[in-house]
């Protein structure tokens, strides 16, 4: 009697890349989208109507900025769920709620009223959305982040302070340590230089194959 063929694994719909400012999310998203022929969804920093104002006056614009990010990422998630192709997303809806908004609140840059309103809205949305099939977290120390931020030379990032990056890292590490939504792959970008070293990129691809398709 012929053995039944194993069922092919369902095609993943949503891969997400998370990480602090300067960790290399956009670069990895581009590289993986080319390698796997996934559709990339990038964070639209160039057309964000609040970003420049936010860096000029954080307390005034923090709530507006976070709502803008929440809406734009929710829109992406709706498109991903309605589509048939695999999408790789640069930054997640979770990062806004678990890292950036609480950090702004803790720094006194978002009022308690605004933060509570924002976070309750996020919790409502979270109940309606599916988590990614795989979350890739780019973990980086502050020196690596600073080096990569300086390399890309975005004007509005010139004044980002070291203590701000450090605080964000602390929030990221706490969030990742408690992440239970689905599959998680952590890449240490202090050691893995995937952008310049093909062997390092190959290591990431092998790990993704193992997580998604059970290939080693």
C-alpha positions in Angstrom: 0.0 0.0 0.0 1.5 3.3 -1.1 2.3 5.8 1.7 0.1 8.9 1.7 2.1 11.9 0.8 2.4 14.4 3.7 0.2 17.4 3.3 2.1 20.4 2.0 2.5 23.2 4.6 0.2 26.1 4.0 1.8 29.1 2.5 2.6 31.7 5.1 0.7 34.9 4.7 2.5 37.4 6.9 6.1 37.7 8.0 6.9 40.7 10.2 10.3 42.3 10.9 10.6 44.1 14.2 13.5 46.1 15.8 14.6 49.4 17.2 15.4 52.4 15.1 18.5 51.6 13.0 18.4 47.8 13.6 18.2 47.1 9.8 14.5 46.2 9.4 14.1 47.9 6.0 17.3 46.3 4.6 16.3 42.8 5.8 12.7 43.3 4.5 14.1 44.2 1.1 16.6 41.2 1.0 14.0 38.7 2.1 11.3 39.9 -0.2 13.7 39.4 -3.1 14.9 36.0 -1.9 11.5 34.5 -1.3 9.5 36.7 -3.8 7.4 38.0 -0.9 5.6 41.3 -1.2 7.3 44.0 1.0 5.2 46.4 3.0 7.4 49.3 4.2 6.9 51.9 6.9 6.1 55.1 5.0 8.4 57.6 6.7 8.6 60.0 3.8 4.9 60.7 3.6 4.1 60.7 7.3 2.4 64.1 8.0 3.3 64.2 11.7 6.9 63.0 11.9 8.7 66.3 11.4 6.3 68.1 13.8 6.7 65.3 16.3 10.5 65.7 16.4 10.1 69.5 16.8 7.4 69.2 19.6 7.0 65.7 21.0 4.4 66.4 23.7 2.1 68.2 21.3 2.3 65.6 18.5 2.9 62.2 20.2 -0.7 61.1 20.3 -1.4 62.2 16.7 1.7 60.4 15.5 0.9 57.1 17.3 -2.7 57.1 16.0 -1.3 57.7 12.5 1.1 54.7 12.8 -1.7 52.5 14.3 -4.0 53.3 11.5 -1.5 52.8 8.7 -0.3 49.4 10.1 -3.9 48.2 10.7 -4.6 49.1 7.1 -1.7 46.9 6.0 -2.9 44.0 8.2 -6.4 44.2 6.6 -4.8 44.1 3.1 -2.6 41.1 4.2 -5.6 39.1 5.4 -7.6 39.9 2.3 -4.8 39.1 -0.1 -3.5 35.7 -1.3 0.3 36.4 -1.5 2.9 36.3 1.3 3.7 39.7 2.6 6.8 40.7 4.7 6.1 43.8 6.9 8.7 46.3 8.0 7.7 47.0 11.7 4.6 45.7 13.4 1.5 47.0 15.0 2.7 45.6 18.4 5.8 47.9 18.5 3.7 51.0 18.4 1.7 49.9 21.4 4.2 48.0 23.5 7.3 50.1 22.9 6.9 53.6 21.4 3.7 54.7 23.1 4.6 53.5 26.6 8.0 55.0 26.2 6.6 58.4 25.2 4.2 58.2 28.2 7.0 57.3 30.6 9.2 60.2 29.3 6.3 62.7 30.0 5.8 63.2 26.2 2.3 61.7 26.2 -0.3 62.4 28.8 -1.9 59.5 30.8 -5.3 60.3 29.3 -3.9 60.1 25.8 -1.9 56.9 26.5 -4.8 55.1 28.2 -7.1 56.1 25.3 -4.5 54.9 22.7 -3.7 51.6 24.5 -7.4 50.7 25.0 -8.0 51.4 21.3 -5.0 49.1 20.4 -6.4 46.3 22.6 -9.7 46.5 20.8 -8.0 46.2 17.4 -5.6 43.4 18.6 -8.7 41.2 19.3 -9.7 41.6 15.6 -6.3 40.9 13.9 -4.2 37.8 13.3 -0.6 37.7 14.5 2.2 37.1 11.9 3.1 33.6 10.9 6.6 34.5 11.9 8.0 37.5 13.7 11.7 38.2 13.1 13.3 40.4 15.8 16.5 42.2 15.0 18.2 42.6 18.4 21.0 45.3 18.5 23.1 47.1 21.1 23.0 50.9 21.1 26.4 51.3 19.4 25.2 49.2 16.4 22.0 51.3 16.2 23.9 54.6 16.3 26.4 53.5 13.6 23.6 52.4 11.3 21.5 55.5 11.9 24.5 57.7 11.1 25.2 55.7 7.9 21.7 56.4 6.5 21.8 60.1 7.4 18.1 60.9 7.8 17.8 64.6 8.8 15.1 64.1 11.4 17.1 61.3 13.1 20.2 63.4 13.7 19.1 64.5 17.2 18.0 61.1 18.5 19.6 60.7 21.9 21.4 57.6 23.2 19.2 57.4 26.3 16.2 57.3 24.0 17.5 54.4 22.0 18.5 52.6 25.2 15.0 53.0 26.7 13.5 51.7 23.5 15.8 48.7 23.6 14.7 47.9 27.2 11.0 48.0 26.0 11.8 45.8 23.0 13.6 43.2 25.1 10.8 43.1 27.6 8.2 42.7 24.8 10.2 40.0 23.0 10.7 38.0 26.3 6.9 37.9 26.8 5.9 37.4 23.1 3.5 34.5 22.9 1.5 35.5 19.8 3.2 33.0 17.4 6.6 31.9 16.0 9.6 34.1 16.8 13.1 34.3 15.4 15.6 36.5 17.1 18.7 37.7 15.1 21.6 39.4 16.9 22.7 42.1 14.5 25.7 43.0 16.6 27.1 39.7 15.3 25.1 38.9 12.2 26.0 41.5 9.5 23.5 40.2 6.9 23.6 43.5 4.9 27.3 43.0 4.0 28.0 39.3 4.6 26.2 36.8 2.3 27.0 34.0 4.8 25.2 35.8 7.6 22.2 36.4 5.3 22.3 32.7 4.4 22.1 31.8 8.1 19.0 33.9 8.5 17.4 32.2 5.5 18.2 28.7 6.9 16.5 29.7 10.2 13.4 31.1 8.4 13.1 27.9 6.3 13.3 25.8 9.5 10.6 27.9 11.2 8.2 28.1 8.3 8.8 24.9 6.4 10.6 22.6 8.8 13.7 22.5 6.6 17.1 22.3 8.1 
